[in-house]
Amino acid sequence: MVMAKLKHLPQRTCIACRTVKNKRDLIRIVRTPDQVVIVDPTGKANGRGVYLCTEAECLEKGLRKGRLAQALKVTLSDETVAQLFNSVQNELSKT
């Protein structure tokens, strides 16, 4: 009897709540080589990436409490954080 091998699902950790989840269940935010911080819906953008849960509490903690800036090793202005928050909300509304 041959058992079918389960496909490997990549796991990532949310920077806000430190919960390990499937990569596809998280939102990826990337600092590109040009030092621009963007939301990466494809999960394939070049640069340093971090992951956040889709829960409002994690988004608030990750974006507004400075954990994102710390994880990406960059300084973020309030305007950039607001733009990222809006971008994340737009991505969540698409799903």
C-alpha positions as CSV (number, residue, x, y, z in Angstrom):
1,M,0.0,0.0,0.0
2,V,1.5,3.3,-1.1
3,M,0.6,6.5,0.7
4,A,0.4,9.7,-1.2
5,K,2.9,12.3,-0.2
6,L,1.4,15.5,1.1
7,K,2.5,18.7,-0.7
8,H,4.7,20.9,1.4
9,L,3.0,24.2,2.4
10,P,5.4,27.0,3.3
11,Q,5.0,28.4,6.8
12,R,5.7,32.0,7.8
13,T,5.4,33.9,11.1
14,C,3.2,37.0,11.6
15,I,5.4,39.9,12.9
16,A,2.6,41.1,15.1
17,C,1.3,38.1,16.9
18,R,4.2,35.7,16.2
19,T,1.7,32.9,15.1
20,V,3.0,30.5,12.4
21,K,0.6,30.1,9.5
22,N,0.5,29.0,5.9
23,K,2.3,31.6,3.7
24,R,-0.9,32.1,1.6
25,D,-2.9,33.0,4.7
26,L,-0.7,36.0,5.4
27,I,-0.1,39.4,3.8
28,R,3.5,40.0,2.6
29,I,5.0,43.5,2.9
30,V,8.3,44.1,1.1
31,R,11.2,46.6,1.3
32,T,12.5,46.7,-2.2
33,P,16.2,47.2,-3.0
34,D,15.2,50.9,-3.8
35,Q,14.1,51.2,-0.1
36,V,10.4,51.5,-1.0
37,V,8.0,49.6,1.2
38,I,5.1,48.0,-0.7
39,V,2.4,45.4,-0.2
40,D,3.2,42.3,-2.3
41,P,0.1,40.4,-3.2
42,T,2.0,37.9,-5.4
43,G,4.5,36.9,-2.7
44,K,7.3,37.1,-5.2
45,A,8.6,40.7,-5.2
46,N,12.3,41.2,-4.8
47,G,13.4,42.5,-1.4
48,R,13.2,41.9,2.3
49,G,9.7,40.7,3.2
50,V,7.7,40.3,6.3
51,Y,4.3,38.8,7.0
52,L,1.2,40.0,8.8
53,C,-2.1,38.2,9.7
54,T,-5.3,39.4,8.1
55,E,-6.8,40.2,11.5
56,A,-7.4,43.8,12.4
57,E,-5.5,43.6,15.6
58,C,-2.4,42.3,13.9
59,L,-2.6,44.9,11.2
60,E,-2.8,47.6,13.8
61,K,0.0,46.2,15.9
62,G,2.3,45.5,12.9
63,L,1.7,48.8,11.0
64,R,1.1,51.4,13.7
65,K,3.2,50.1,16.6
66,G,6.5,50.2,14.7
67,R,7.0,46.4,14.3
68,L,7.0,46.7,10.5
69,A,9.7,49.3,10.5
70,Q,11.8,47.3,12.9
71,A,11.4,44.1,10.9
72,L,12.2,45.8,7.6
73,K,15.1,47.7,9.1
74,V,13.8,51.0,7.7
75,T,12.2,54.2,9.1
76,L,8.6,54.8,8.0
77,S,6.8,58.1,8.0
78,D,3.2,58.3,9.2
79,E,2.1,59.0,5.6
80,T,3.8,55.8,4.4
81,V,2.2,53.7,7.2
82,A,-1.2,55.2,6.3
83,Q,-0.7,54.3,2.6
84,L,0.4,50.7,3.5
85,F,-2.6,50.4,5.8
86,N,-4.9,51.4,2.9
87,S,-3.1,49.1,0.5
88,V,-3.6,46.2,2.9
89,Q,-7.3,47.0,3.3
90,N,-7.7,47.1,-0.5
91,E,-6.0,43.7,-0.8
92,L,-8.2,42.2,1.9
93,S,-11.3,43.5,0.2
94,K,-10.4,41.7,-3.0
95,T,-10.4,38.3,-1.4
